[in-house]
Amino acid sequence: MHGESGFAPPAQIADLIHPRDKPVGVFSHTRSQMRSARVWIVFPGRNRHDAAPMSQKRKHEIACPFCGREQTVELWDALNADEDPGLREELVAGRINRVECVGCRKGFRVDKPLVYRDVEQDLFIHYDPLLGARALPDVEKAFREGVAELNRLLPPDVEPPDAHLVVEWSELVERLFLLEEGLDARLVEHVKYLMYRQNPDQLPADKKNLLFDAQDSTDEQLCFVVQDRATHKLEAVLNFARADYEALVNVFDSGDQLALLEEQFPGPYYNGRLRFLQDQAEED
């Protein structure tokens, strides 16, 4: 049931699926860092559409990662694909929150919290990078508090959105495609966990990411690309039979089995690589 997984040389994989990480800007003042760390997921409203954030930009003080020059730039806080469908294409093309330094003229992306919302497809993804001294438990705690506040503010007859948390830019783009494909994020991370366990030598979890590749997936196979965490280069392709994924869907559809999956990935942040590393450390 675990599916056969085999490595292959990388196919032609578009950068928009897994944009190579470029140097990122840094917020130059503590006050800006504190503002950027806020959880922008509280959007009160009287109906489901009101619960969605409006597309929103704000000015931020940043420092160029190349020359260090401080400057004021406009950066996105929230993207609403219903309001402006073109923002989705900007996101997957890696153009959101990319700026050009006014000094050295080099381009870079500024990492900061960002919400992506598509009400029509019921997508709500919160990107909250681990900036400065913030660790994953801090981000998860802030996310839980933000979601709880959002749910509290919504009218009783409005179903809260299914909010997803990601902490790396590649995860943001991956999660968007994954959800658009109708896949279960928790179960996909379980599949990645299985791949790490089945290929410990070829796929060292401390050095390699696995990213779902919607473009090269087929009706028969779910495609994952192997990305080196240090260089961000895409190195190989790993396939998982879609029939085996569907079998896992059926297995975890029951209450007892679903509880086991939720125990493995309690959330709100799901990551098969980190879960494998945790289990590996406990086994050692």
ROLO-699668 format. One record per atom (N, C-alpha, C): x, y, z; residue in three letters. Coordinates in steps of 0.05 Angstrom, whole numbers, plus 5000, padded with zeros to 4 digits. Atoms other than C-alpha are relative to their C-alpha. Layout:
<rs>
XYZALA;...
</rs>
This chain:
<rs>
501649765000MET;500050005000MET;501750255000MET;498349764998HIS;505950465010HIS;500950104973HIS;499449905026GLY;507150514936GLY;503049974994GLY;497250035009GLU;513550414896GLU;501050284994GLU;498849745006SER;518051014895SER;502749964988SER;497450035014GLY;523851084847GLY;501050274992GLY;498849755008PHE;528751644833PHE;500450014970PHE;499549955028ALA;529551934764ALA;501350274997ALA;498949735004PRO;533352524735PRO;497850204999PRO;502249805001PRO;529453164741PRO;498950044972PRO;501349925025ALA;524453294686ALA;500250304997ALA;500049715003GLN;523553994660GLN;497950115018GLN;501849904979ILE;520454304722ILE;500150305000ILE;500249715002ALA;518055014717ALA;500850135026ALA;499349854976ASP;520955524766ASP;497650095015ASP;502349904986LEU;513955754781LEU;498949795019LEU;500950204981ILE;512655084815ILE;501750015025ILE;498149994977HIS;518855114859HIS;502150214995HIS;498249795006PRO;522055794851PRO;502649975017PRO;497550014985ARG;529455764869ARG;500150245019ARG;500049784981ASP;530156174932ASP;502350194994ASP;498149795005LYS;533656824918LYS;500750135028LYS;499449864975PRO;537057264972PRO;497550165008PRO;502449874991VAL;531657555015VAL;500850255017VAL;499549764985GLY;531158245046GLY;499549965029GLY;500550014971VAL;531158385120VAL;498850265009VAL;501149754988PHE;527058875160PHE;502250145016PHE;497749864989SER;531759415183SER;499550115028SER;500549884974HIS;528259655246HIS;498449805017HIS;501450184983THR;525759275306THR;497050044999THR;502949955002ARG;518959615301ARG;498849874976ARG;501050135024SER;518159375230SER;500049705003SER;499950294995GLN;520258675251GLN;497649915016GLN;502350074983MET;514958675305MET;497450014984MET;502449985016ARG;509658915256ARG;499849764981ARG;500150215020SER;511658395205SER;499449735012SER;500450254987ALA;511057835256ALA;497149965009ALA;502750034992ARG;503757965270ARG;498649804982ARG;501550215015VAL;498857425248VAL;497750134986VAL;502149865015TRP;494757735193TRP;497949814990TRP;502150195008ILE;489057245194ILE;497350065014ILE;502549934987VAL;483657605234VAL;498550194983VAL;501649845018PHE;478357855186PHE;497149975006PHE;502850034992PRO;471557955219PRO;498250084976PRO;501949935021GLY;465457975174GLY;497449875006GLY;502750104995ARG;458157815169ARG;499349774981ARG;500550235017ASN;458657295114ASN;502649884992ASN;497550145006ARG;463656815084ARG;501950174984ARG;498249835016HIS;466357325035HIS;501250215018HIS;498849804982ASP;467257835091ASP;502349885016ASP;497950134984ALA;471657315126ALA;502649994985ALA;497550005016ALA;476657375070ALA;501450275001ALA;498649755000PRO;482157885073PRO;499950144973PRO;499849855024MET;482158435022MET;503050004992MET;497249975008SER;488458464980SER;501150265012SER;499049774984GLN;492858935020GLN;503050034998GLN;497149934999LYS;499659275015LYS;500550205022LYS;499249794981ARG;503359675067ARG;502950074996ARG;497249925003LYS;509960055070LYS;501649885023LYS;498250124980HIS;515759725106HIS;502850114996HIS;497249925001GLU;522859935123GLU;501649744998GLU;498450245003ILE;527759405097ILE;502950084995ILE;497249965007ALA;535259335086ALA;500649814977ALA;499250175023CYS;538059065020CYS;501949795010CYS;498250214991PRO;541358385032PRO;502750014985PRO;497549995016PHE;546758564980PHE;501750245010PHE;498449774993CYS;548959274997CYS;499350125027CYS;500849914974GLY;545359395063GLY;498550265001GLY;501449745000ARG;541860035041ARG;497249975011ARG;502850004989GLU;535560185081GLU;498250164982GLU;501949875018GLN;529460375042GLN;497149925007GLN;502850054995THR;521860405045THR;498849884975THR;501250145022VAL;518059915001VAL;497249925007VAL;502750104996GLU;510859704992GLU;500049694996GLU;500150295000LEU;509758965008LEU;497249905005LEU;502750124996TRP;503658515005TRP;499849885027TRP;500750144976ASP;500458305070ASP;498049784994ASP;502150205006ALA;494557935039ALA;499450014970ALA;500750035028LEU;492657674970LEU;497249874999LEU;502750105003ASN;485357574952ASN;499649934970ASN;500250085028ALA;484857164888ALA;497350044988ALA;502749945010ASP;477357284882ASP;499950294991ASP;500149715006GLU;478458034882GLU;501850064976GLU;498149955022ASP;484458004834ASP;501349734993ASP;498950265008PRO;485757324800PRO;502950014991PRO;497249985010GLY;492257584771GLY;502049975022GLY;498150024978LEU;495357574841LEU;500949715003LEU;499250284998ARG;495356814839ARG;502449954981ARG;497850045019GLU;499756824777GLU;502550145009GLU;497749864989GLU;504257344809GLU;501349835022GLU;499050164978LEU;504956884869LEU;501649764990LEU;498750255009VAL;506656244832VAL;502450064982VAL;497749925016ALA;511456624787ALA;502250125017ALA;497949904982GLY;515256864848GLY;500350305000GLY;499749715002ARG;513857604837ARG;498850165023ARG;501149874977ILE;510157754902ILE;502250085020ILE;498149894980ASN;514158184951ASN;502949974990ASN;497349985012ARG;520158204903ARG;500450304994ARG;499449725004VAL;523458884901VAL;502750034987VAL;497449935011GLU;529359224868GLU;501250225018GLU;498649814983CYS;534359584912CYS;500450274986CYS;499649745012VAL;534560334899VAL;502950084998VAL;497249945000GLY;541960324912GLY;501549834979GLY;498550185018CYS;545159714878CYS;498549894977CYS;501750085022ARG;539259564833ARG;499749694998ARG;500450295000LYS;539358824851LYS;497349935011LYS;502650094992GLY;532858454859GLY;500149785021GLY;500150214979PHE;530758024918PHE;497149995010PHE;502650024987ARG;524657774954ARG;500250055029ARG;500149944971VAL;522858025023VAL;498249795013VAL;501650204986ASP;520557465069ASP;498550145023ASP;501749894979LYS;514757685113LYS;497449855000LYS;502650144999PRO;507957415135PRO;498250094977PRO;501749955023LEU;502957355078LEU;497649815001LEU;502450175002VAL;495757105072VAL;499149984971VAL;501250045027TYR;493056795008TYR;497249895004TYR;502850084996ARG;485556735003ARG;498649974973ARG;501650045024ASP;481156444948ASP;497449875010ASP;502550094989VAL;473956394973VAL;498649804982VAL;501350185019GLU;471356064910GLU;501049715002GLU;498850264997GLN;476155484919GLN;500449925029GLN;499850054971ASP;475855524995ASP;503049955008ASP;497250024994LEU;483355645001LEU;500850235019LEU;499149804981PHE;486356015061PHE;502849905010PHE;497350084993ILE;493955965068ILE;501450235013ILE;498649794985HIS;497956355119HIS;503049924999HIS;497150035001TYR;505456415105TYR;501250175021TYR;498849864978ASP;509256595167ASP;502949905004ASP;497350104999PRO;516856515158PRO;501250035028PRO;498749994974LEU;521356385218LEU;502150224999LEU;498249775001LEU;524357075222LEU;501350055027LEU;498749934975GLY;529457285273GLY;500249775020GLY;499950214979ALA;528956905338ALA;497549835002ALA;502550154998ARG;521956635325ARG;500549714991ARG;499850295006ALA;521755875327ALA;497249904992ALA;502650125009LEU;516355405300LEU;497950005021LEU;502149984980PRO;512755355367PRO;498750285003PRO;501149724999ASP;512056115368ASP;498150054977ASP;501749955023VAL;509156125298VAL;497449845003VAL;502450164996GLU;504355555314GLU;498150125021GLU;501749884979LYS;501955895377LYS;498650244990LYS;501249765011ALA;500756555342ALA;497849934980ALA;502050095020PHE;497056185286PHE;497549905014PHE;502350104985ARG;492555815335ARG;498350235011ARG;501449774988GLU;490856465370GLU;498650164979GLU;501349855021GLY;489456815305GLY;497549874988GLY;502350155011VAL;484856265279VAL;497850005021VAL;502050004979ALA;481256235346ALA;498550275001ALA;501249745001GLU;480056985343GLU;498250044976GLU;501749985024LEU;477556945272LEU;497449845003LEU;502450164996ASN;472756385290ASN;498150135020ASN;501749874980ARG;470256785350ARG;498550234988ARG;501349765012LEU;468757395308LEU;498049934978LEU;501950075022LEU;465057025253LEU;497249945012LEU;502750074991PRO;457456965260PRO;499749695002PRO;500450294996PRO;454956275283PRO;499349854974PRO;500850135025ASP;452056125214ASP;502150004978ASP;497849995020VAL;458656245178VAL;502149795007VAL;498050214995GLU;463255645171GLU;502850134998GLU;497349885001PRO;470455845188PRO;501649874977PRO;498350115021PRO;475555755132PRO;501949805011PRO;498050204992ASP;480255165134ASP;502750124995ASP;497549855003ALA;486655555147ALA;502449825001ALA;497650155001HIS;493355265129HIS;502450175007HIS;497549854992LEU;500155465159LEU;502449884985LEU;497450085012VAL;506755445120VAL;502150205010VAL;497949834990VAL;513455725140VAL;502350054980VAL;498049965021GLU;517655675076GLU;498650084974GLU;501349905024TRP;516256025010TRP;499349774981TRP;500650225017SER;516755374971SER;497549845009SER;502450134989GLU;511455085018GLU;497550154992GLU;502449835007LEU;506755665003LEU;499149934972LEU;500750065027VAL;506955534928VAL;499149714998VAL;500850285001GLU;506654784938GLU;497349955012GLU;502650044988ARG;500754824985ARG;497750104983ARG;502049895018LEU;496955254936LEU;499349804978LEU;500550195021PHE;497754744880PHE;498849745011PHE;501050254987LEU;496454154927LEU;497150025006LEU;502849974993LEU;489854434951LEU;498350044975LEU;501549975025GLU;487754634881GLU;499649734987GLU;500350275011GLU;488853904862GLU;498149835016GLU;501950154983GLY;484053694917GLY;501349795018GLY;498650194983LEU;489353324957LEU;499950085029LEU;500049954971ASP;489553265032ASP;502850065009ASP;497449914993ALA;495453655059ALA;501349825021ALA;498950174979ARG;496353225121ARG;500849734989ARG;499550265012LEU;496052585080LEU;502450014981LEU;497749975018VAL;501052845029VAL;502650015017VAL;497650004983GLU;505952985086GLU;500549725011GLU;499750284992HIS;504752275109HIS;501449844978HIS;498650135023VAL;506752035039VAL;502950084999VAL;497249925000LYS;513052455043LYS;501549865023LYS;498850144978TYR;514452145111TYR;500849724992TYR;499450275009LEU;514051455079LEU;502350004981LEU;497849995019MET;518751665023MET;502750045014MET;497549964984TYR;523951915073TYR;500849745013TYR;499450254986ARG;523451255111ARG;500949794981ARG;499350205020GLN;523950835048GLN;502650054986GLN;497649925015ASN;529851215019ASN;501950165017ASN;498349844981PRO;534351415078PRO;502750094988PRO;497449935011ASP;540751405037ASP;499850204978ASP;500349825023GLN;538351744974GLN;498650265008GLN;501749774992LEU;533752225012LEU;500550075029LEU;499549924972PRO;537152465076PRO;498350235008PRO;502049804993ALA;531752855111ALA;501250265011ALA;498849764990ASP;536553345143ASP;501250184978ASP;498849855022LYS;539053565075LYS;498150044976LYS;501749995024LYS;533353465025LYS;497150065007LYS;502949954999ASN;526353745017ASN;498749824979ASN;501850125020LEU;520753384981LEU;497750194995LEU;502149815007LEU;515953834943LEU;498249884979LEU;502050105020PHE;509553634908PHE;500150164975PHE;499849875026ASP;509953784834ASP;497449954985ASP;502650045013ALA;502953884806ALA;500349994969ALA;499749985029GLN;505454034736GLN;500749734987GLN;499150255011ASP;508753354725ASP;498549765012ASP;501650224990SER;503752944765SER;498049914978SER;501850115020THR;499152494724THR;497749865014THR;502250154989ASP;492852084733ASP;501049755014ASP;498950244989GLU;497451504751GLU;502050055023GLU;497849954981GLN;502951834792GLN;499850285012GLN;499549744987LEU;503852384843LEU;503050054998LEU;497149945005CYS;510452724827CYS;501050185023CYS;498649844980PHE;515152994880PHE;502850064990PHE;497349945007VAL;521653354868VAL;501750025025VAL;498149994977VAL;527753304913VAL;501650264997VAL;498649745000GLN;530653984931GLN;502250005022GLN;497949974980ASP;537354084966ASP;499550245017ASP;500749784982ARG;536154515027ARG;502150225001ARG;497849804998ALA;542954855024ALA;500150164974ALA;499749865026THR;543255024949THR;497350074987THR;502749965011HIS;535655014935HIS;499849894971HIS;500150125026LYS;537254624871LYS;498249765000LYS;501750235004LEU;532354114844LEU;501749774989LEU;498150205006GLU;535953454840GLU;498849744988GLU;501150255009ALA;531252874826ALA;497050015001ALA;502950035000VAL;524052654816VAL;499449735014VAL;500950244986LEU;520552154861LEU;497049984997LEU;502850045005ASN;513851854843ASN;498649835020ASN;501650174982PHE;508351564886PHE;497449944985PHE;502450085016ALA;502651174854ALA;497550135011ALA;502549874991ARG;496151564856ARG;498049795011ARG;501850214990ALA;492450904867ALA;500749945029ALA;499250054972ASP;496550804931ASP;499250245018ASP;501049774985TYR;494851514953TYR;497049975005TYR;502950044996GLU;487451364942GLU;499549785021GLU;500350214980ALA;488350724982ALA;500450115028ALA;499549884974LEU;491251135039LEU;497650185008LEU;502449834994VAL;485251615034VAL;497949825012VAL;502150184990ASN;480651015045ASN;500849895027ASN;499150104974VAL;484850745102VAL;499550205022VAL;500249794979PHE;484951405140PHE;497250135001PHE;502849895000ASP;477551535126ASP;498549915025ASP;501450094976SER;475551135188SER;501050155024SER;499449844976GLY;475551445257GLY;502649935014GLY;497650094986ASP;480951025289ASP;502550074984ASP;497749955017GLN;485751085231GLN;500550304996GLN;499749715002LEU;484451825223LEU;501250115025LEU;498849914975ALA;486151915296ALA;503049965000ALA;497250055001LEU;492851595283LEU;501550204982LEU;498849805018LEU;494252065225LEU;500150275014LEU;500049744985GLU;492252665268GLU;502050005022GLU;497950024979GLU;496852405323GLU;502850044988GLU;497549975014GLN;502552365273GLN;500550294992GLN;499849725008PHE;501153065247PHE;497850165013PHE;502149864986PRO;497253445300PRO;499550294990PRO;500449735010GLY;498354115266GLY;500450215021GLY;501149915025PRO;497354665254PRO;502049994976PRO;498050015021TYR;503854585215TYR;500649714994TYR;499550285008TYR;504553935176TYR;502649994984TYR;497550035015ASN;511453715153ASN;501149725004ASN;499150284999GLY;513352995137GLY;503049985005GLY;497150014996ARG;520753155136ARG;500750045029ARG;499449954972LEU;520953445206LEU;499049785018LEU;501050224984ARG;516552885233ARG;501849764998ARG;498150225003PHE;521352365204PHE;502550055016PHE;497649944985LEU;527352715234LEU;499549975030LEU;500750034972GLN;523752735301GLN;499949715008GLN;500250284994ASP;522151995299ASP;502749864998ASP;497450115003GLN;529151835275GLN;501750065025GLN;498549934976ALA;532152205334ALA;499149845024ALA;501050164977GLU;527651835383GLU;500949714998GLU;499250275004GLU;529551165352GLU;503049965007GLU;497250014994ASP;536951325359ASP;500550025030ASP;
</rs>
